[in-house]
């Protein structure tokens, strides 16, 4: 992570969030084939997760710069609260909602932007916050309790577990 910088962050997040869940879907009964649609879906998810990995890397660096590099409980709690109750509703969950909204609009950015409204936020973002908090509140607490260079690495493992969980919930 130290030597790879943002490129590492993008690639690691793409593998954790897109490739591993897709491999799990291939292993699951009933979805073993390779198709053009599957490759497009993996490509889309890889780009989306790579972008998210860069955003998260910047966020962790920014929090360390702003709040400190230490793992004192007050620092960890401050980072967790800002992460989960400020950045997550402000741009974390909206990022994912928007990425899939654009995809649903067949990548027509004008049409997608035209549909963004307070109602869109209430119907697309808010319902995702609660289940996300149930998983990510304890996870980011563990992440921020680690030294800075290890935080993104644990994030990738947590992201892989989250993505696999979503695949299994959506599949069954």
PyMOL commands that set and color helices and strands:
alter all, ss='L'
color gray80, all
select helices_A, chain A and resi 5-27+36-67+73-104+109-114+118-144+148-171
alter helices_A, ss='H'
color red, helices_A
deselect
rebuild
show_as cartoon
